[in-house]
């Protein structure tokens, strides 16, 4: 290796002085030598090579002493190459540059003796392609004999052995397992919270829907019974009376179709044919006779009087039209309570037209036969209840769309009562059909006594709660309705009282006959506004004002009269 480096720029020369801590060569600039002239007589100059004169030589180029004088040798700027054998010379080497006894060149930056060499104080130069010197951090340097080690000098720090890798793998495994457990717990908590939120929303939404639809337990029943929120009188109802005429077997069946818009409840109220009614002239009659004699208009008015309701229209439905109606809606499905024989059967013992059982599908013909069937010995109410089943089955199959229901009514091609048009009937039936499909429809039988009169206790659940009849206020010009019950023991006293009241301008209502007799008569009113009317009724019947008292009034009546045995005496 050449100890010198000629950069090629002018006469500047560099020599290698060692290597830094990263193994890079470090150079320094060789100071220029002044040119000396030969003076053989100069007193302070040596003429020969003195290997023992280590530091006595001053500046200038050395010369060799051969034992004879001759011309001096000159420094030509060339240096013989020096080869690194890896061993340090025992004696000082020849120094042609006058270094003054410095140690011989060591390519690894070490002197002949052991120990760290101090950094060269002269200016250090670098070749242009070489990176700049690395600045050492400020601070005290380590003492002589101590090495400043760096971690990057040791290979084992960067190359972990197999045991280290096993430990790292185990740590990673345990850490990942713990993270997976924590993540699973977090996911479980998130799912549980989401499930609770969903269940809460479903519960709130369901309760809100049930409240809006009036189906909450307790609230719906209170509303359907005219609860505290809306009184029975204030509830909005639409009522239509339907008369079924049996064209083949004779007889009629009557029912009220009620749509309570306030409670969202539909009801079929079955009216027994024995219901006692009063004609325009005050004579007592029954519902069956009124339908046959007075027609639809007269019967509707009488029912308003007895029940205290407001019937908006009459629908006469003959059995052939009922058969067509069932076929138009696509048959009906009901639970039948009897085997009904085929009315067209020629022989006895043939298979019945209608079988007893649940979910029986009835055609139009079978529906008419079931609605009009009354077995031997059965009461008329049994046949009436079957008619109610058929009507509710028809409503369940009727369209809930008013336009479609109107088309169905028009398809029947029957002549309706002037009080009810086909459009009005179709719209009304569509509303009931919607309630019947939603389960908000029921059938109720109006309870009457054996004499056809209404009992205040037994009929209040129907007349008051369903029809709101007891709360019906008569118009200013309407007659006072007086219900008369005979407790005198003499049947003719009822007719005597009827004649007296009709002649006095009152509407007579049959109250029936009491189970026992009473000594004194009573004139009762329930509303304070009817007290004066009750007093006038007592005077008309020849009873004293002492008989007037506040009490329970019969359904559909403004004033109730209980005739006692004293009535006969006062009327004589």
C-alpha positions as CSV (number, residue, x, y, z in Angstrom):
1,X,0.0,0.0,0.0
2,X,1.3,3.4,-0.8
3,X,1.6,5.6,2.2
4,X,1.0,8.7,0.2
5,X,-1.9,10.0,-1.8
6,X,-1.5,12.4,-4.6
7,X,-4.8,14.1,-5.3
8,X,-3.5,15.5,-8.5
9,X,-4.2,19.1,-7.6
10,X,-0.9,21.2,-7.5
11,X,1.8,20.0,-5.3
12,X,-0.4,19.0,-2.3
13,X,0.3,15.5,-1.1
14,X,-1.5,13.3,1.6
15,X,-0.4,10.4,3.6
16,X,-2.4,7.7,5.3
17,X,-2.3,8.0,9.1
18,X,-4.7,5.4,10.2
19,X,-8.4,4.3,10.2
20,X,-11.3,5.6,12.1
21,X,-13.7,3.5,14.2
22,X,-15.7,2.5,11.1
23,X,-12.7,1.2,9.2
24,X,-12.4,4.1,6.9
25,X,-8.8,5.4,6.0
26,X,-7.8,8.7,7.4
27,X,-5.3,11.0,5.5
28,X,-3.4,14.1,6.3
29,X,-1.7,16.7,4.3
30,X,2.0,16.6,4.1
31,X,3.5,20.1,4.8
32,X,5.6,21.4,2.1
33,X,9.5,21.2,2.7
34,X,11.6,24.3,2.0
35,X,14.4,23.6,-0.5
36,X,17.8,23.5,1.1
37,X,21.1,24.3,-0.5
38,X,24.1,22.2,0.1
39,X,26.7,23.7,2.4
40,X,29.6,21.3,3.2
41,X,30.9,23.6,5.8
42,X,27.8,24.3,7.7
43,X,28.4,23.7,11.3
44,X,25.2,22.4,12.7
45,X,24.4,19.9,9.8
46,X,25.1,16.2,9.9
47,X,26.5,14.5,6.8
48,X,25.9,10.9,7.4
49,X,23.1,8.7,8.5
50,X,23.0,8.2,12.2
51,X,20.6,5.6,13.2
52,X,21.0,6.5,16.9
53,X,20.3,10.2,16.4
54,X,16.6,9.9,16.8
55,X,15.6,13.4,17.3
56,X,18.7,15.5,16.7
57,X,18.0,16.1,13.1
58,X,16.5,19.4,12.2
59,X,14.1,19.9,9.3
60,X,15.6,19.3,5.9
61,X,16.1,16.2,3.9
62,X,18.5,13.6,5.4
63,X,21.6,12.3,3.7
64,X,23.4,9.1,3.9
65,X,26.9,8.8,5.3
66,X,29.0,6.4,3.2
67,X,32.3,7.2,4.7
68,X,33.2,9.6,1.9
69,X,32.1,12.9,0.9
70,X,30.0,13.3,-2.2
71,X,27.2,15.3,-3.5
72,X,24.1,15.4,-1.2
73,X,21.0,13.5,-2.0
74,X,17.8,15.4,-2.7
75,X,14.2,14.7,-2.0
76,X,12.5,14.0,-5.3
77,X,9.0,13.8,-3.9
78,X,8.9,10.1,-4.4
79,X,8.6,7.5,-1.7
80,X,9.2,3.8,-2.0
81,X,6.2,1.6,-1.3
82,X,5.9,0.2,2.2
83,X,4.3,-3.2,2.6
84,X,2.4,-4.2,5.8
85,X,3.7,-7.5,7.0
86,X,1.5,-7.4,10.1
87,X,4.5,-7.1,12.4
88,X,5.9,-4.0,14.1
89,X,9.7,-3.4,13.7
90,X,11.8,-3.6,16.8
91,X,14.0,-0.6,15.8
92,X,13.0,2.7,14.6
93,X,12.5,2.8,10.9
94,X,14.0,5.2,8.5
95,X,12.1,8.4,8.3
96,X,12.9,10.2,5.2
97,X,10.4,13.0,6.0
98,X,12.0,14.1,9.3
99,X,9.3,13.2,11.6
100,X,11.5,13.5,14.5
101,X,11.5,10.0,15.9
102,X,7.8,9.2,15.5
103,X,6.9,5.6,15.6
104,X,6.8,3.7,12.3
105,X,3.6,3.7,10.2
106,X,0.9,1.4,11.5
107,X,-2.0,0.9,9.0
108,X,-4.4,0.1,11.9
109,X,-3.6,3.3,13.8
110,X,-1.6,1.6,16.6
111,X,2.0,2.3,17.7
112,X,4.7,-0.3,18.1
113,X,3.9,-0.4,21.7
114,X,0.5,-1.4,23.0
115,X,-2.1,1.2,23.9
116,X,-4.3,3.6,22.1
117,X,-2.5,6.2,20.0
118,X,-3.7,9.8,20.4
119,X,-5.3,11.4,17.4
120,X,-3.0,13.3,15.1
121,X,-3.0,16.9,15.9
122,X,-2.2,18.1,12.4
123,X,-5.0,18.9,9.9
124,X,-6.6,15.8,8.5
125,X,-7.6,15.8,4.9
126,X,-10.1,13.7,3.0
127,X,-10.2,12.7,-0.5
128,X,-13.2,14.2,-2.4
129,X,-15.0,10.9,-2.7
130,X,-14.7,10.2,1.0
131,X,-17.4,11.1,3.5
132,X,-16.6,13.8,6.0
133,X,-15.1,13.0,9.4
134,X,-17.4,11.7,12.1
135,X,-17.6,14.2,14.9
136,X,-17.0,12.6,18.3
137,X,-19.5,13.7,21.0
138,X,-18.2,16.2,23.4
139,X,-17.2,15.1,26.9
140,X,-14.4,13.3,28.6
141,X,-12.7,10.6,26.7
142,X,-12.3,7.2,28.2
143,X,-9.0,6.5,29.9
144,X,-6.1,4.9,28.2
145,X,-6.5,1.2,27.9
146,X,-10.4,1.4,27.8
147,X,-12.2,0.8,24.6
148,X,-15.5,2.7,23.7
149,X,-17.7,-0.2,22.5
150,X,-20.9,0.2,20.5
151,X,-23.7,-2.3,20.3
152,X,-23.5,-2.5,16.5
153,X,-20.0,-4.0,16.8
154,X,-21.4,-7.2,18.3
155,X,-23.1,-9.7,16.0
156,X,-24.9,-11.6,18.8
157,X,-27.1,-8.6,19.6
158,X,-28.5,-8.7,16.1
159,X,-28.7,-12.5,15.8
160,X,-30.9,-14.0,18.6
161,X,-30.4,-17.7,19.2
162,X,-33.1,-20.3,19.0
163,X,-34.0,-20.1,22.7
164,X,-34.7,-16.4,22.4
165,X,-37.0,-17.0,19.4
166,X,-38.9,-19.6,21.5
167,X,-39.4,-17.2,24.3
168,X,-40.6,-14.5,21.9
169,X,-43.0,-17.0,20.2
170,X,-44.4,-18.0,23.6
171,X,-44.8,-14.3,24.7
172,X,-46.6,-13.6,21.4
173,X,-48.8,-16.6,21.8
174,X,-49.9,-15.7,25.3
175,X,-50.4,-12.1,24.3
176,X,-52.5,-13.0,21.3
177,X,-54.5,-15.5,23.4
178,X,-55.2,-12.8,26.0
179,X,-56.2,-10.3,23.3
180,X,-58.5,-12.9,21.7
181,X,-60.2,-13.5,25.1
182,X,-60.6,-9.8,25.7
183,X,-62.0,-9.3,22.2
184,X,-64.4,-12.1,22.7
185,X,-65.6,-10.5,25.9
186,X,-66.0,-7.2,24.2
187,X,-68.0,-8.7,21.4
188,X,-70.2,-10.6,23.9
189,X,-70.9,-7.4,25.8
190,X,-71.7,-5.5,22.6
191,X,-74.1,-8.2,21.5
192,X,-75.8,-8.3,24.9
193,X,-76.2,-4.5,24.9
194,X,-77.6,-4.6,21.3
195,X,-80.0,-7.3,22.3
196,X,-81.3,-5.4,25.3
197,X,-81.7,-2.2,23.2
198,X,-83.6,-4.1,20.5
199,X,-85.9,-5.8,23.1
200,X,-86.6,-2.5,24.7
201,X,-87.5,-0.9,21.4
202,X,-89.7,-3.8,20.5
203,X,-91.5,-3.6,23.8
204,X,-92.0,0.2,23.6
205,X,-93.1,0.0,20.0
206,X,-95.5,-2.9,20.7
207,X,-97.0,-1.1,23.8
208,X,-97.4,2.0,21.7
209,X,-99.2,0.2,18.9
210,X,-101.5,-1.6,21.4
211,X,-102.2,1.7,23.1
212,X,-102.9,3.4,19.8
213,X,-105.1,0.5,18.7
214,X,-106.9,0.4,22.1
215,X,-105.8,-3.2,22.7
216,X,-103.9,-2.9,25.9
217,X,-105.3,-5.1,28.7
218,X,-107.4,-3.0,31.0
219,X,-107.4,0.0,28.8
220,X,-109.2,-1.6,25.9
221,X,-111.8,-3.3,28.1
222,X,-112.5,0.0,29.8
223,X,-112.8,1.8,26.5
224,X,-115.2,-0.9,25.1
225,X,-117.3,-0.6,28.2
226,X,-117.5,3.1,28.0
227,X,-114.6,3.7,30.4
228,X,-113.6,6.8,32.3
229,X,-112.0,8.5,29.2
230,X,-115.2,8.7,27.1
231,X,-118.7,8.1,28.4
232,X,-121.1,5.8,26.7
233,X,-123.2,8.8,25.6
234,X,-120.3,10.7,24.1
235,X,-119.1,7.7,22.0
236,X,-119.7,8.0,18.3
237,X,-121.7,5.0,16.8
238,X,-123.1,4.1,13.5
239,X,-126.1,1.7,13.7
240,X,-127.9,-0.1,11.0
241,X,-130.8,-2.6,11.5
242,X,-130.9,-5.7,9.3
243,X,-134.1,-7.8,8.9
244,X,-133.6,-11.3,7.5
245,X,-136.8,-12.5,5.7
246,X,-137.1,-16.2,5.2
247,X,-138.9,-16.3,1.9
248,X,-139.3,-20.1,1.9
249,X,-140.1,-21.0,5.5
250,X,-141.5,-17.6,6.7
251,X,-140.5,-15.6,9.7
252,X,-138.0,-12.8,10.3
253,X,-134.8,-12.3,12.2
254,X,-133.6,-8.9,13.3
255,X,-130.1,-7.7,14.4
256,X,-128.4,-4.3,14.9
257,X,-125.0,-3.8,13.2
258,X,-123.0,-1.4,15.4
259,X,-119.8,0.4,14.5
260,X,-118.3,2.2,17.5
261,X,-115.8,4.6,16.0
262,X,-114.7,5.7,19.5
263,X,-113.7,2.3,20.9
264,X,-112.9,0.8,17.5
265,X,-115.3,-2.1,18.2
266,X,-117.9,-3.7,16.0
267,X,-120.9,-5.6,17.4
268,X,-123.9,-7.5,16.2
269,X,-126.8,-7.0,18.6
270,X,-129.4,-9.8,18.2
271,X,-132.9,-8.7,18.9
272,X,-135.4,-11.4,20.0
273,X,-138.7,-11.3,18.1
274,X,-140.5,-11.2,21.5
275,X,-139.1,-7.8,22.3
276,X,-142.1,-5.6,23.4
277,X,-142.7,-2.5,21.4
278,X,-145.3,0.3,21.2
279,X,-147.1,1.4,18.1
280,X,-147.8,5.0,17.2
281,X,-151.2,4.7,18.7
282,X,-149.7,3.4,22.0
283,X,-150.7,-0.2,21.6
284,X,-148.3,-2.8,22.7
285,X,-146.8,-5.1,20.0
286,X,-143.7,-7.3,19.5
287,X,-140.8,-6.9,17.2
288,X,-141.9,-9.7,14.9
289,X,-145.3,-8.2,14.4
290,X,-143.9,-4.7,13.9
291,X,-141.6,-5.9,11.1
292,X,-144.5,-7.7,9.4
293,X,-147.1,-4.9,9.9
294,X,-145.3,-1.6,10.2
295,X,-142.5,-2.2,7.7
296,X,-138.9,-0.9,8.0
297,X,-139.6,2.7,8.8
298,X,-142.1,2.1,11.6
299,X,-140.0,-0.6,13.2
300,X,-136.9,1.6,13.1
301,X,-138.7,4.4,14.9
302,X,-140.1,2.0,17.5
303,X,-136.7,0.5,18.2
304,X,-135.2,4.0,18.7
305,X,-137.9,4.5,21.2
306,X,-137.4,1.3,23.1
307,X,-133.6,1.2,23.0
308,X,-133.0,4.9,23.1
309,X,-130.6,4.7,20.2
310,X,-130.4,6.3,16.8
311,X,-130.7,3.8,13.9
312,X,-129.4,5.4,10.7
313,X,-130.8,3.0,8.2
314,X,-132.6,-0.3,7.5
315,X,-131.3,-3.2,5.4
316,X,-133.8,-5.8,4.4
317,X,-132.0,-9.0,3.5
318,X,-134.1,-11.8,2.0
319,X,-132.7,-15.3,2.1
320,X,-132.0,-15.5,-1.7
321,X,-129.9,-12.3,-1.4
322,X,-128.1,-13.7,1.6
323,X,-127.2,-16.8,-0.4
324,X,-125.9,-14.6,-3.2
325,X,-123.9,-12.5,-0.8
326,X,-122.2,-15.6,0.7
327,X,-121.2,-16.8,-2.7
328,X,-119.9,-13.3,-3.7
329,X,-117.5,-13.2,-0.8
330,X,-116.3,-16.8,-1.5
331,X,-118.2,-18.9,1.1
332,X,-117.7,-18.5,4.9
333,X,-116.0,-20.5,7.6
334,X,-117.7,-20.7,11.0
335,X,-118.1,-23.1,14.0
336,X,-121.5,-24.8,13.7
337,X,-123.4,-26.1,16.7
338,X,-125.9,-28.4,14.9
339,X,-126.4,-30.7,12.0
340,X,-128.7,-29.0,9.5
341,X,-130.6,-31.2,7.1
342,X,-130.9,-30.3,3.4
343,X,-134.3,-28.6,3.0
344,X,-134.4,-30.0,-0.6
345,X,-133.9,-33.6,0.5
346,X,-136.5,-36.0,-0.8
347,X,-135.9,-38.7,1.7
348,X,-135.3,-38.7,5.4
349,X,-132.0,-39.9,6.7
350,X,-129.9,-38.3,4.0
351,X,-126.6,-36.7,4.8
352,X,-127.1,-33.2,6.4
353,X,-126.3,-30.2,4.4
354,X,-124.4,-28.6,7.3
355,X,-122.3,-30.7,9.7
356,X,-121.7,-29.8,13.3
357,X,-118.1,-28.9,14.0
358,X,-115.3,-26.3,14.0
359,X,-114.2,-24.4,10.9
360,X,-117.0,-25.6,8.7
361,X,-117.0,-24.1,5.2
362,X,-120.5,-23.1,4.2
363,X,-121.7,-22.3,0.7
364,X,-124.5,-19.8,0.1
365,X,-127.2,-22.5,0.3
366,X,-125.7,-24.0,3.4
367,X,-125.3,-20.6,5.1
368,X,-129.0,-19.8,4.5
369,X,-130.1,-23.2,5.9
370,X,-127.9,-22.8,9.0
371,X,-129.0,-19.1,9.6
372,X,-132.7,-20.0,9.5
373,X,-132.5,-23.5,11.2
374,X,-134.5,-24.0,14.4
375,X,-134.7,-27.5,15.8
376,X,-137.8,-28.8,17.3
377,X,-138.3,-27.5,20.9
378,X,-135.6,-24.9,20.5
379,X,-136.1,-21.3,21.5
380,X,-136.1,-18.6,18.9
381,X,-132.8,-17.2,20.4
382,X,-131.0,-20.4,19.2
383,X,-131.9,-19.7,15.6
384,X,-131.0,-16.0,16.2
385,X,-127.6,-16.8,17.4
386,X,-126.9,-18.9,14.2
387,X,-128.0,-15.9,12.1
388,X,-125.4,-13.8,14.0
389,X,-122.7,-16.4,13.3
390,X,-123.5,-16.2,9.6
391,X,-123.4,-12.4,9.5
392,X,-120.0,-12.3,11.3
393,X,-118.7,-14.9,8.9
394,X,-119.8,-12.8,5.9
395,X,-118.1,-9.7,7.4
396,X,-114.8,-11.5,7.8
397,X,-114.9,-12.4,4.1
398,X,-116.1,-9.0,3.0
399,X,-113.6,-6.5,1.5
400,X,-112.3,-3.8,3.8
401,X,-112.1,-1.4,0.9
402,X,-115.2,0.7,0.7
403,X,-115.2,0.8,-3.1
404,X,-115.0,-3.0,-3.4
405,X,-117.6,-3.5,-0.7
406,X,-119.9,-1.1,-2.6
407,X,-119.5,-3.1,-5.8
408,X,-120.5,-6.3,-3.9
409,X,-123.6,-4.6,-2.6
410,X,-124.5,-3.3,-6.1
411,X,-123.9,-6.8,-7.5
412,X,-126.7,-8.1,-5.3
413,X,-129.1,-6.0,-7.3
414,X,-131.6,-5.7,-4.4
415,X,-133.9,-2.8,-3.8
416,X,-132.7,-1.1,-0.7
417,X,-134.7,1.0,1.8
418,X,-134.6,4.7,0.9
419,X,-132.9,5.4,4.2
420,X,-129.8,3.5,3.1
421,X,-128.1,3.8,-0.3
422,X,-125.8,1.2,-1.8
423,X,-122.8,3.4,-1.3
424,X,-123.6,4.1,2.3
425,X,-124.2,0.4,3.0
426,X,-121.0,-0.6,1.2
427,X,-118.9,1.9,3.2
428,X,-120.5,0.8,6.5
429,X,-119.9,-2.9,5.8
430,X,-116.3,-2.3,4.8
431,X,-115.7,-0.7,8.2
432,X,-117.2,-3.6,10.0
433,X,-115.2,-6.0,7.8
434,X,-112.0,-4.4,8.9
435,X,-112.9,-4.8,12.6
436,X,-114.0,-8.4,12.1
437,X,-110.8,-9.3,10.4
438,X,-108.8,-7.7,13.2
439,X,-110.6,-9.6,16.0
440,X,-112.4,-6.4,17.2
441,X,-115.9,-7.8,16.5
442,X,-118.4,-9.6,18.8
443,X,-122.0,-10.8,18.9
444,X,-124.3,-10.0,21.8
445,X,-127.9,-11.0,22.5
446,X,-130.3,-8.5,23.9
447,X,-131.8,-10.1,27.0
448,X,-135.5,-9.7,27.5
449,X,-137.9,-11.0,30.0
450,X,-140.6,-13.6,29.3
451,X,-143.1,-10.8,28.6
452,X,-140.8,-9.1,26.1
453,X,-139.9,-6.2,28.3
454,X,-136.4,-5.1,29.2
455,X,-134.9,-5.5,32.6
456,X,-132.8,-2.6,33.9
457,X,-130.2,-4.9,35.3
458,X,-129.9,-7.5,32.5
459,X,-130.2,-5.2,29.5
460,X,-127.9,-2.4,30.7
461,X,-124.8,-4.2,29.5
462,X,-126.2,-4.1,25.9
463,X,-128.4,-1.1,25.8
464,X,-126.1,1.2,27.9
465,X,-122.6,-0.1,27.0
466,X,-123.1,-1.1,23.4
467,X,-125.9,1.2,22.2
468,X,-125.5,4.0,24.8
469,X,-129.3,4.1,24.9
470,X,-129.8,5.1,28.5
471,X,-127.8,8.3,28.0
472,X,-129.8,9.3,24.9
473,X,-131.4,12.7,25.5
474,X,-134.7,13.3,23.8
475,X,-135.1,16.3,21.6
476,X,-137.0,19.3,22.9
477,X,-140.2,18.5,21.0
478,X,-140.2,14.7,21.6
479,X,-142.6,13.0,24.0
480,X,-141.6,11.8,27.4
481,X,-141.1,8.1,27.4
482,X,-142.7,6.3,30.3
483,X,-142.1,2.7,31.2
484,X,-144.9,1.1,33.2
485,X,-144.5,-2.1,35.3
486,X,-147.6,-3.7,36.7
487,X,-147.3,-4.7,40.4
488,X,-151.0,-4.5,41.3
489,X,-151.9,-8.1,40.7
490,X,-154.4,-7.1,38.1
491,X,-153.4,-7.4,34.4
492,X,-155.9,-4.9,33.1
493,X,-154.3,-2.1,35.1
494,X,-151.5,-2.0,32.5
495,X,-153.9,-1.2,29.7
496,X,-155.6,1.4,31.8
497,X,-152.3,3.2,32.5
498,X,-151.4,3.0,28.8
499,X,-154.5,4.7,27.7
500,X,-154.1,7.4,30.3
501,X,-150.5,8.1,29.4
502,X,-151.0,8.1,25.6
503,X,-153.9,10.5,26.0
504,X,-151.7,12.7,28.1
505,X,-149.1,13.0,25.3
506,X,-146.6,10.5,26.7
507,X,-144.9,7.6,24.9
508,X,-145.9,4.4,26.6
509,X,-143.2,1.7,27.1
510,X,-144.2,-1.8,28.2
511,X,-142.3,-2.6,31.5
512,X,-143.8,-6.0,32.0
513,X,-145.3,-7.5,35.1
514,X,-143.6,-7.7,38.5
515,X,-143.0,-11.0,40.2
516,X,-144.9,-9.9,43.2
517,X,-147.3,-7.2,44.3
518,X,-146.6,-3.8,45.9
519,X,-148.8,-1.8,48.1
520,X,-147.8,1.6,46.9
521,X,-147.0,3.0,43.5
522,X,-143.6,4.6,42.6
523,X,-142.7,7.1,39.9
524,X,-138.9,7.1,39.4
525,X,-136.4,9.3,37.5
526,X,-132.6,8.9,37.2
527,X,-131.7,12.4,35.9
528,X,-132.5,15.5,37.9
529,X,-133.7,17.1,34.7
530,X,-136.5,14.6,34.6
531,X,-137.8,15.3,38.1
532,X,-140.5,17.7,36.8
533,X,-141.5,15.2,34.1
534,X,-141.9,12.5,36.8
535,X,-144.1,14.8,38.8
536,X,-146.3,15.4,35.8
537,X,-146.6,11.7,35.1
538,X,-147.6,11.0,38.7
539,X,-150.3,13.6,38.4
540,X,-151.5,12.2,35.1
541,X,-151.9,8.7,36.6
542,X,-153.7,10.1,39.7
543,X,-150.8,9.4,42.0
544,X,-149.5,11.9,44.6
545,X,-146.3,13.7,44.4
546,X,-145.1,11.7,47.3
547,X,-144.7,8.7,44.9
548,X,-142.0,10.6,43.0
549,X,-138.4,9.6,43.8
550,X,-135.0,9.2,42.3
551,X,-134.1,5.7,41.3
552,X,-133.3,3.2,38.5
553,X,-135.1,3.8,35.3
554,X,-135.8,1.2,32.6
555,X,-133.7,1.1,29.5
556,X,-134.9,3.6,26.9
557,X,-137.3,5.4,29.3
558,X,-137.2,8.8,30.8
559,X,-139.5,7.9,33.7
560,X,-140.4,4.5,35.2
561,X,-143.6,3.8,36.9
562,X,-144.3,0.8,39.2
563,X,-148.0,0.5,39.7
564,X,-149.0,-0.6,43.2
565,X,-152.2,-1.7,44.7
566,X,-153.0,1.9,45.5
567,X,-153.2,2.7,41.8
568,X,-156.5,0.9,41.4
569,X,-158.0,2.9,44.3
570,X,-156.7,6.2,43.0
571,X,-157.9,5.5,39.4
572,X,-161.4,4.4,40.4
